[in-house]
Amino acid sequence: MTRVVEIEMSAYSGGRHLEELDSAKRQAASYTLLDVKKLSDKQREDFMQHKFSTVFPTPLVIILHFVTGGIFTLFYYGFKHSQLPFVKQDDFGAARAIGFLFIPFFNIYWIFRFWLRLADGVNFQFALRDRPPPVWRENVRGAVIVLLLGFIPYAGLVCAFLSFSVLLPISLAEIQVATNTLAKEAQLFTPHEHLISPDL
């Protein structure tokens, strides 16, 4: 099924440009809806180059989320940003993903970028493989909104608890299952490697 995803037509993966797009589109700073089916084989192959290689048990991720009060979640999922290919010009790695969360006031905006970019990046990997998105994007957005409502006195405690204990763990599990799937497939087959037939 044809899936439409958001990507920016400017630069990707180490500055390699989309050669088959006209220069005006490559230089555009806005997002453009692009049909994944219309990507060339070369573009598709380049975009599929993620760095997920280790399988980590999803239940353990959830347990560590609660045990560490979210500290493990911040760093573990922050590092996942560096494991995704840079599709857009403003994509970022782990250093920015984690570091910007410690900037007062700006982090209110950045927490949305942090989680939505991760969800979109993982869903994009599955779209490139002609599969449905594994991460419920609206739940990710909702988890962040409800978490921020936690700063409201008294009633905010309920919101913070709901986000931290229910909404966010759902998204953590979805992202972890998806990245585990990508990691398992990467262990079985790497696009740039030739498969060698076993001796008969």
C-alpha positions in Angstrom: 0.0 0.0 0.0 1.3 3.4 -1.0 2.3 5.4 2.1 2.9 9.1 2.2 5.5 10.4 4.5 7.0 13.8 5.3 10.6 14.5 4.3 12.5 17.6 3.4 13.8 17.8 -0.2 17.2 19.3 0.7 19.9 16.9 1.9 20.3 13.5 3.5 22.8 11.0 4.8 26.1 12.9 5.0 25.1 15.6 2.6 24.4 13.4 -0.4 21.7 15.1 -2.4 18.6 13.6 -4.1 20.0 13.8 -7.6 16.8 13.0 -9.3 15.0 16.0 -7.8 15.3 19.5 -9.4 17.6 21.9 -7.6 14.8 24.2 -6.4 13.2 21.3 -4.5 16.5 20.2 -3.1 17.1 23.7 -1.6 13.6 24.1 -0.2 13.4 24.5 3.5 9.9 23.3 3.9 8.5 19.8 4.3 7.0 18.1 1.2 4.7 15.1 1.0 6.6 12.5 -0.9 5.2 9.2 -2.2 7.7 6.5 -1.0 6.8 4.4 -4.1 8.2 7.2 -6.3 11.6 7.1 -4.8 14.3 5.7 -7.0 16.0 2.4 -5.9 19.1 4.4 -5.0 17.2 6.9 -2.9 15.3 4.1 -1.2 18.4 2.1 -0.5 20.2 5.2 1.0 17.3 6.1 3.2 17.1 2.5 4.5 20.6 2.6 6.0 19.9 2.8 9.8 22.3 1.7 12.6 20.0 -0.3 14.7 22.0 -3.5 15.4 21.3 -4.5 19.0 18.1 -6.2 20.3 17.1 -5.1 23.7 14.2 -6.7 25.6 11.1 -4.5 25.5 9.9 -5.5 29.0 13.3 -4.5 30.4 13.0 -1.1 28.7 9.7 -0.5 30.5 11.0 -1.7 33.8 14.1 0.6 33.6 11.8 3.5 32.6 10.0 3.2 36.0 13.0 2.2 38.1 15.1 5.1 37.0 12.2 7.6 37.0 12.7 8.2 33.2 16.4 8.9 33.3 17.2 5.7 31.4 14.4 6.6 28.9 15.9 10.0 28.2 19.4 8.7 27.3 18.5 5.3 25.8 16.0 6.8 23.3 18.1 9.9 22.9 20.9 7.7 21.4 18.4 6.2 19.0 18.4 9.5 17.1 22.0 8.8 16.0 21.0 5.4 14.7 18.5 6.8 12.3 19.7 8.1 8.9 19.6 11.9 8.4 16.7 12.4 6.0 16.0 16.1 6.5 18.5 18.9 6.7 17.5 19.7 10.3 17.7 16.1 11.5 19.9 15.7 14.6 21.9 13.1 16.5 22.0 12.0 20.1 24.1 15.0 21.3 21.5 17.6 20.3 18.6 15.3 21.1 19.7 14.9 24.7 21.5 18.2 25.3 18.7 20.5 24.1 16.4 19.0 26.7 18.4 20.7 29.4 17.9 24.2 28.0 15.3 26.0 30.2 12.1 26.9 28.4 13.5 25.8 25.0 13.1 22.3 26.2 9.3 22.7 26.2 9.5 22.9 22.4 12.4 20.4 22.1 10.6 17.6 23.9 8.1 17.5 21.0 10.9 17.5 18.4 12.7 14.7 20.4 9.8 12.3 20.4 8.1 13.1 17.2 11.3 12.9 15.1 12.0 9.5 16.6 8.5 8.3 15.9 8.6 9.7 12.4 12.0 8.2 11.7 11.1 4.7 12.8 7.8 4.9 10.9 9.7 6.1 7.8 11.9 3.0 7.9 8.9 0.8 7.8 7.3 2.8 5.0 10.4 2.3 3.0 9.9 -1.4 3.5 6.2 -1.2 2.4 4.9 -1.9 5.9 2.4 0.0 8.1 3.7 2.4 10.7 4.5 0.6 14.0 4.5 3.7 16.2 1.2 5.5 17.0 2.3 9.1 16.4 -0.7 10.7 18.0 -0.1 8.8 21.2 3.5 10.1 21.2 2.2 13.7 20.8 -0.5 13.1 23.4 2.0 11.7 25.9 4.2 14.8 25.6 1.2 17.2 25.9 -0.2 15.5 29.0 3.3 15.3 30.5 3.7 19.1 30.1 0.3 19.6 31.7 1.9 18.0 34.8 3.3 21.5 35.7 -0.2 22.6 36.5 -0.5 22.7 40.3 -2.4 19.8 42.0 -4.4 18.6 38.9 -1.0 18.4 37.0 0.0 15.5 39.2 -2.7 13.3 37.7 -1.6 14.3 34.1 2.1 13.6 34.9 1.2 10.2 36.3 -1.0 9.4 33.3 1.7 10.3 30.8 4.6 8.7 32.6 2.8 5.5 33.6 0.5 4.9 30.7 0.9 6.9 27.5 4.6 7.1 27.3 5.3 3.4 28.1 2.9 2.5 25.2 5.1 4.6 22.8 8.3 3.3 24.3 7.2 -0.3 23.8 6.1 0.4 20.2 9.4 2.1 19.3 11.4 -0.6 21.0 9.6 -3.5 19.2 10.0 -1.7 15.9 13.8 -1.0 16.4 14.3 -4.5 17.6 12.7 -5.7 14.4 14.9 -3.5 12.3 18.0 -4.7 14.2 17.1 -8.4 13.7 16.6 -7.9 10.0 19.9 -6.0 9.8 21.7 -9.0 11.4 20.2 -11.3 8.8 20.8 -9.2 5.7 22.8 -6.1 4.9 21.8 -4.5 1.5 25.4 -3.8 0.5 26.5 -7.4 1.2 26.2 -10.2 -1.3 24.5 -13.3 0.0 26.7 -16.4 -0.4 24.9 -19.7 -1.2 25.9 -22.5 1.2 27.9 -25.4 -0.1 25.7 -28.3 -1.2 
